[in-house]
Amino acid sequence: MSAMLPAGPPPFLREQTRLLALRGYGILDTPREADFDDLVALASRICNAPISVVNLIEEHRQWFKAEVGLGIRETPLDVSICRHVLLQPGLTVIHDLRDDPRMCDNPLVTGEDGLRFYAGCLLQTPEGHGLGTLCVLDTVPRDLNEDQRLALKTLANQVMTQLELRRTLRLRSELLKRNETLLAEVNHRTKNNLQLISSLIQLQQRRATHAETRVALLDISGRISSIANVHDKLYRADEAEAVDAAAYIQGVIEGAQATAPQVAFSLQAQAVALSLDHATPLALIANEMITNAVKYACPPGAPGAVDVFLTVADGRLRLQVRDYGPGLPVGFDHRKGRSLGMTIMRSLARQLGGTLRFEAAHPGVVGCLDFANPENRGSE
């Protein structure tokens, strides 16, 4: 005895799945749209039918996304003709509704001027769920020729294309909103964690007994705070893909100004848009250069000046930070410097594919970073 094949889902479950699919398109009770109105108008004209409808079958009603010849947006489900063809894929043609046992008692059919002819093409999802139909109706018995049948099928495909397009756009919009919420949460936690690490380092710095250790911990704490500030500013940008690099260098300067109020800072910067992958290392290098300028050229309590330049020429960006202090120590070579700050700047410059150098400026020092602008959006 051969094994029996398992039965498919019960009708109730199939109907609930179909309704979930229909509601997933987010189309019910939306305003009329020209794209759908044009399709029913074309179906009516091609099929020479006074009535044409994009009809969606819900739980207790049939709702019309577009219609010609009815003047209403919905009717109760019990008078729906289309609900009877939801399990019939493709095109269904009923020459005279009075001869169909499913339709002959329908009040839309029994009247003297009632409906007689019906042709409907199923609106079917890629998963096989019937949502409704694109149908044409007439008050006289009749048929469609082969060209009209092909046209009605083609127009029904266009209806489904429009429904799929709107669903895709809506789902993409919802996904973007979820991603923005997630990014904001990650940004908030990252900023808090960086601030916590900085606070812990400051605590250790206050407890340290050796002056050299305190200085090193203070430098590390300052760098982490700078990273937290740059991170926060970058991820508050109005544009997710490109940010104004000059605005973030200005933020770095403001942070330095808060710790060295006696120093006069100036910024001359051209407008340039960078991706976050390039704006972040640029801002961090600017932070190291500015911090060094304040530390070595502007003694605490004494006035000083630091000038910052960001220029664009021939598709390349140049960041320059100049101080007016005592200048470079004898034998200084930034390529061999082993300090943490110099190591960080060399690493970030390699990230950008750029070159880093420090030169005597008589008086003072000028630090310079050159790298190609991959976005090439700067205004010269």
Protein Blocks (a to p, Z undefined) as FASTA:
>chain_A
ZZdddddddfklmmmmmmmmmmmnomgopacdfklmmmmmmmmmmnopabdcdddddfkb
ccdfbdehklpabdcfklpfklmmmmmghjdddfblklpmklmmpmklmpmklcfbdcdd
ddddfkopafbdcddddfbdcdddfklmmmmmmmmmmmmmmmmmmmmmmmmmmmmmmmmm
mmmmmmmmmmmmmmmmmmmmmmmmmmpmbfklmmmmmmmmmmmmmmmmmmmmmmmpfblk
bccfklmmmmmmmmmmmmmmmbccddddddddddfklmmmmmmmmmmmmmmmmmmmmcgh
iacddddddddeehiacdddddfbebjaehiafklocbfklmmmmmmmmmnopacdddde
hgajddddddddfklpacZZ
